[in-house]
Amino acid sequence: MLLLVFASTVQAQRTINLRNMWTVPKVKVLFQGYTLLFSVKDIDKTLGFLAEGGDTSFGTSSNLDTSQYYSCELYANHHLQYRNNLQPLLQNGVGAFLLLSGHAAVFNKKHKRIMKVTANISEAGYNEPYVLVTFYDPKNQKILFFGKMRTDIYNRDLGIED
């Protein structure tokens, strides 16, 4: 019984190198003092991956205007504070995947760019469609993002060169 409990809480930890984003990201997410920036193009590409796997719960496109800027704030107890459709899309749909693939810009409270983040990835249970991913600032181990990601896109490559 103890082995079963231990096996269900095992996590994989990875260091993620964040890429330089050559186009200005239009989607800004605030999470516990950190600022994360994502591009609309990357969000839409990830939604396409989800649709290929049969998950269209967030649609096949974000329908975000690439000439507009978007901003939202997410909270640690994630699902209790959603006020618009962008929040669950980023926290439960695409945010964790984009961070794991290095397609995000992250800034700390002092507006300094973070080039590496640490990710703790929960082990997916049998037939579990999602993994939970917690991202940390490697300098102080503070949480900078928490989200979930479909297991079927876990090892996908965006194939986007910024």
C-alpha positions in Angstrom: 0.0 0.0 0.0 2.8 2.4 0.9 4.5 1.7 -2.5 1.3 2.5 -4.3 0.9 5.9 -2.5 4.6 6.7 -3.3 4.2 5.7 -6.9 1.3 8.0 -7.5 3.2 11.1 -6.2 6.4 10.6 -8.2 7.3 13.7 -10.2 9.8 14.3 -13.0 11.8 17.5 -12.8 13.3 19.3 -15.8 15.1 22.6 -16.4 13.6 24.4 -19.4 15.6 26.9 -21.4 13.3 29.7 -22.6 13.8 30.8 -26.2 14.1 34.4 -27.4 10.9 35.5 -28.9 11.5 37.5 -32.0 7.9 38.6 -32.4 6.3 40.7 -29.7 4.1 38.3 -27.6 0.6 39.7 -27.3 -0.7 37.6 -24.4 0.4 38.6 -20.9 -0.3 36.5 -17.8 0.3 37.6 -14.3 0.9 34.8 -11.7 2.0 35.5 -8.2 4.2 38.4 -9.1 5.7 36.9 -12.3 4.8 38.0 -15.8 4.6 35.4 -18.6 4.2 36.3 -22.2 2.9 34.0 -25.0 2.4 34.6 -28.7 -1.0 34.1 -30.3 0.6 32.1 -33.0 2.0 29.6 -30.5 -1.3 29.4 -28.7 -3.1 28.6 -31.9 -0.5 26.0 -32.9 -1.0 24.3 -29.6 -4.8 24.3 -29.9 -4.3 22.6 -33.3 -2.3 19.8 -31.5 -5.1 19.4 -29.0 -7.7 19.2 -31.8 -5.6 16.5 -33.6 -5.8 14.5 -30.4 -9.6 14.9 -30.3 -9.7 17.6 -27.6 -11.6 20.6 -28.9 -12.9 21.8 -25.4 -11.0 25.1 -26.0 -11.7 25.2 -29.7 -9.4 24.8 -32.6 -8.3 28.5 -32.6 -8.0 31.1 -29.9 -9.8 33.7 -32.1 -7.4 36.3 -30.6 -6.7 39.3 -32.8 -2.9 39.4 -33.5 -3.0 43.2 -33.5 -4.4 43.4 -30.0 -2.8 42.9 -26.6 -4.4 40.6 -24.0 -3.8 40.4 -20.2 -5.1 38.3 -17.4 -4.2 37.2 -13.9 -4.1 33.6 -12.6 -4.2 32.5 -9.0 -2.6 29.6 -7.2 -6.1 28.0 -6.5 -6.6 28.2 -10.2 -10.1 27.3 -11.1 -11.8 29.3 -8.4 -11.0 32.7 -9.8 -11.7 32.5 -13.6 -13.4 35.6 -14.9 -12.9 35.2 -18.7 -12.2 32.4 -21.3 -8.6 33.3 -21.6 -7.8 32.2 -18.0 -8.8 28.5 -18.3 -7.4 28.3 -21.8 -3.9 29.3 -20.5 -4.0 27.4 -17.2 -5.7 24.2 -18.3 -5.1 24.2 -22.1 -1.9 25.6 -23.5 0.2 27.5 -20.9 2.1 24.5 -19.4 2.9 23.1 -22.9 4.2 26.4 -24.1 6.4 26.8 -21.1 7.7 23.2 -21.3 8.6 23.8 -25.0 10.4 27.1 -24.1 7.9 29.2 -26.1 7.3 31.9 -23.5 9.0 34.9 -22.0 9.1 35.1 -18.2 9.9 38.1 -16.0 10.2 38.3 -12.2 8.8 40.9 -9.9 11.8 43.2 -10.6 11.0 42.9 -14.4 14.2 40.9 -15.0 14.0 38.3 -17.7 14.3 34.7 -16.6 16.0 32.5 -19.2 15.5 29.1 -17.4 12.7 27.7 -15.4 12.4 24.5 -13.4 9.3 22.3 -14.1 7.9 19.6 -11.8 5.8 17.3 -13.9 3.4 15.0 -12.1 3.3 11.4 -13.2 0.2 10.6 -15.1 -1.9 7.8 -13.7 -3.2 5.0 -15.8 -5.5 6.4 -18.5 -5.2 9.9 -17.0 -5.5 12.5 -19.8 -3.6 15.3 -18.0 -0.4 15.9 -16.1 0.0 18.7 -13.6 3.0 20.9 -14.2 4.4 23.4 -11.6 7.0 25.8 -12.8 9.6 27.4 -10.5 12.1 30.2 -10.6 15.4 28.3 -10.2 17.0 31.2 -8.3 14.5 31.2 -5.4 12.3 28.2 -6.0 9.1 30.3 -6.0 6.2 29.1 -8.1 5.8 31.2 -11.3 3.1 29.1 -13.0 0.9 26.2 -12.3 -1.2 24.4 -15.0 -2.2 21.2 -16.5 -1.4 19.7 -19.9 -2.8 16.9 -22.0 -0.5 13.9 -21.9 -0.9 13.2 -25.6 0.9 16.5 -26.5 3.6 16.1 -23.8 6.4 15.4 -26.3 5.2 17.4 -29.2 7.4 20.0 -30.9 5.8 23.3 -32.0 8.1 23.4 -35.0 8.0 27.2 -34.8 11.2 29.1 -35.2 10.8 32.6 -33.8 
